[in-house]
Amino acid sequence: MKNKNLRRRTLRSTLAAASSIALIGGLAACGSGDSGDGDTITFAAVPAESSQSLESTFSNLGKLIEEETGKKVEFQNASDYAAVIEGQRAGKIDVASYGPFSYIIAKDSGINIDPVAAPTNDESKAPAYTSLAYVKKGSDIKGLEDLKGKKVCFVDQASTSGYLVPSEGLIKTGIDPEKDLETVMAGGHDASLLGLDSGQCDVAFAHDAMLTTLDKSGQLKADSVESIWESAPIPEDPIVVNEDTVDEETAEKIRTAIREYGNKPALVEKGICESEADCALPEEIEWGYLPVSDEDYKPIREICEVTKAEACSSVG
């Protein structure tokens, strides 16, 4: 990854820089008409990984939405969180998968979006995950209190588990993430961990499933790193509907589709997947999606209120 993509940035400058790029990209992909017109639904997501396989992992959800709405789903693999936010603001994206914090940024900045559902590996458990800090095996860094002056890999300043929640943990430890660290913005959860492995940073933050994903793909051996910190549970990534571009009848069909049938058993029953073992969902979700509401993301707003983190400056 080029050095210019690893520089320290504020969220405000990230959003500003990405706005024009996102709008141009959205216009090119969607044509001159507004998103949501006619028989097409534009679905966008931000990759947790720096891979190009995101569209395939969302393909079963896309097929489900097509079946339930009778409309074609066009998928957009966005470059970053800001591109999705600005794409929805411009009316070019109908359905989107956000991180919890980027959802708050979008919602509280005035975009008329409704959270529909979030993923879980166990249908009996509420959608939640954690953020972890990793170091190389045998490192003399044993906790967040040891990070002052260290080079630290984050994901993106609009990433919940890759920046905001770690920032809260650091501030509670007495470390200012803006002043006391040499910050590396890796761009993806996989890139953050791979940056640790390659020596670009001393510590890397990532969500709780990424190490397993990299271990399975052979990119990073799980036993080569160790966790020195884990956050409290975080509300999972919501899929949202843009209520300014999707008519209410279609929006309700999308909600019903994801909430009731957006899980592996139902996808198999509908014939979209041949078996649960071969039913791909984003980020290797083991079960599927459960309903969520805006209230479920109150803890993210509370983090902003408590920490006054600079990353929260675009919220409210």
Beta strands, then each sheet from edge to edge (+ up, - down):
strand 1: 40-45
strand 2: 72-77
strand 3: 95-97
strand 4: 113-120
strand 5: 128-129
strand 6: 131-136
strand 7: 151-154
strand 8: 182-185
strand 9: 203-207
strand 10: 225-230
strand 11: 234-235
strand 12: 239-242
strand 13: 288-291
sheet 1: 2+ 1+ 3+ 12- 4+ 13-
sheet 2: 5+ 11-
sheet 3: 8+ 7+ 9+ 6- 10+
end
